[in-house]
Amino acid sequence: MNTAERLVAAAAELLDEGGDAAVTLRGVGAATGVSHNAPYKHFASRDDLLAAVATMDFRSLAEAWRRIRTSEQEPNERLLGALDAVIRFGQDHPARYRLLFNSPAIAARGGALTTAADEALGVFAAIVEDSQAAGALPAAPSDNLAILIFATAHGLMGADASGRLRSRTGWTEVGTGMQILVRLLANSRHSSKE
């Protein structure tokens, strides 16, 4: 692992431990045992470092979704698996999840981050398209349906994080809501054929 990769890994760990405020270039340098100026040789700013963390996480998410997409499961089970992967990531790494999906300033950095985000979300959309091709989800533009499904998961994750989901639904996990949504979409596909 080169120095830049070590700095990104340290920033991700600091995010996990202390949230966004815990990440400084000086703190990341100290965590990796390099001089306090070394991070500035690799990242022009804290936002550049955070964008590198987000890029790494989008690439990891894309890889997890690729593995799920090529599994032997039924199409909608693959979709639920892909949703479960991002839900677990959000629960295990809440600050990093917010970095990926709730940080407009970081998203605006563009470059490798935009490429990694587009690639990951493209794999998710392909999983949705696979379900549509198998007749397990309704016909609609795949990208649009993927965004609606993902946005629902994102909203439920926010409601769960705030403690409001369980008090309103009794669900013990976000995945329950996504199972209901996918089942409703599958049923709407079958109803429209009749």
N, C-alpha and C positions, 0 to 999 in steps of 0.2 A: 504494500500500500504506500503510495507516494505521499508527500507532505500535504498536498491539497486534499487528497482523499481522507487523510487522517483528520484534517481540520473540519471537513464536512461531517465526518462520523462523530467528532467531538461536539460539533454544533447540534447535531441530531440528539445526542445524549443529553446535552444541556437543556434542549427544548423539552425532552421527556421529563427531566428532573425538576425544572423550574419554570417552564413556560417561556414565552417570547422574551420577557424581560431578562431572563438568565443568559441570553446569548449576546456576547460582545466579542469583538475581534480579540481584544486583550485576554478575555476569559477563555476563549477557545485556544489561544496560544498557550496559556498556562495549562490548560487541560491536556494538551498534547506534548508539553514539555519543550516547546520551541520558544525562541525569543519573542518578546511582546511585539516586535516589528515584523516578524515572519509572516503572520496572516495577511498583512498588507501587501506582501509580494505576490500573493495569490488572488486576493479579493480586494477590489478597490473600496468596497464599503460593506457594512453589515448586511445591507439588503442584497448585495451580490452573493454573500455567503449563504443567506437564507434561501435565495433562489437556487443555489447549488444543492441545498438540502432538499428542496421541493423537487428539483429535477431528479435527484437520486430516488426519492420516494415514488414519483410517478413511474420511473423505470421499473422499480420493484413491483409496483401494482400492475403494470402492463404485463410483466413476466408471470405474475400469479394468475392473471386473467387468461393469458395464453395457455397455461397449463390446464386451467379449468375448461377452456374452450375445446381442447383436444382430448378431454377425458371421455370415458365411455358412458357417462350419464345421459339421461334424457335431456332434450334441449332446455326445458324450463327448470330442470334440476341444476343444469349448468348456470343458468341465469341466477337462480337463488344462491348458488355457490359463489358466483361473482359478487353478488350483493353482500353475502356474508363476509367475504374477504375484506371489502371496504368498510363494512360495519365494525368488524374486529379491529381493523387498523385504526379507525376512529376512536374506539374504546380503549385500545392499548396505547395509543399515541395521540391524545386529544390536541395537543399544541401543534403537532406536525400535521394532523388532519386539517386544523384551521388554517395552517400555512398553505396547504394545497387548495382549499376550497373557499376560504373566507378572507383572503389577503389580496385585495385588488392592487395595492402598491407593488407587491411582490410579483403578482401575475403580469403586471405591466412591464416587467423587466424584459420580457420577450426572449428571443434567442433559443438556447438549448432548453429552457424551461417550457416555452410554448411548444416546441417540437415534442418533448417528452409528454406533456399534458395531452396534446392532440393524439399522439400515438396510443396512450393508455385509454383515453376515452373512445378512440377508434376501435380498440379491441373489445371494449364493453359494448359498443354499438353493433359489432359483428356478432357477439353472443346473442343480442336481441334479434338481429336479422336471422340467425340460425333458427331461433325459436319460431319466427314468422314463417320461414321457409318450410319448417316441419308442420305448419298449421297449428302451432300451439299458442300463438299470439295473433291478435288482429292485424289485418293489413293496414299499414300506415307508413309514412316515410320512416325508415329504421332509425335515422339519427334523431328525429323528433320524438319517437316513442322511447328511445334510449334515454334522452334527456328528461322526459317526464317520469320515467321509472326511477332514474338516478336522483332527480330532484325530490321525489317522494321519500326515498331513503334518507337523503340529506335532511329534509324537514323533520322526519321522525327521529333522526339522531339528535337534532337540536332540541326537540321536545323531550326526548329521553334525558339528555344531559341536564336540562333545566328541572327535571323531576316531575314534569307535568304529564308525561305520557302515561306512566303507570297509574297515577291517580285518576285519570280520565278513562283509561281502557282496561286496566288490570293486567295488561301484557307485561310479561317479565323481560321481554327483549324486543328490540326493533325488528328482528327477523320475522316475528309473528305478523306484524303489519305488512311486511313485504310478501310473505306467503299469501296473505289474504288478497293483496293487490294482484299478484301474478295469477292466482286462481280466478279472480274476477275477470281479468283480461282474457284468460284462456276460455272461460265460460262465455264471454261475450263473442269470442271467435266462433264457438260452436253454435251459439244462438243465431248468429247472423247467417249461418249456412242453412238453417232450417226454413 
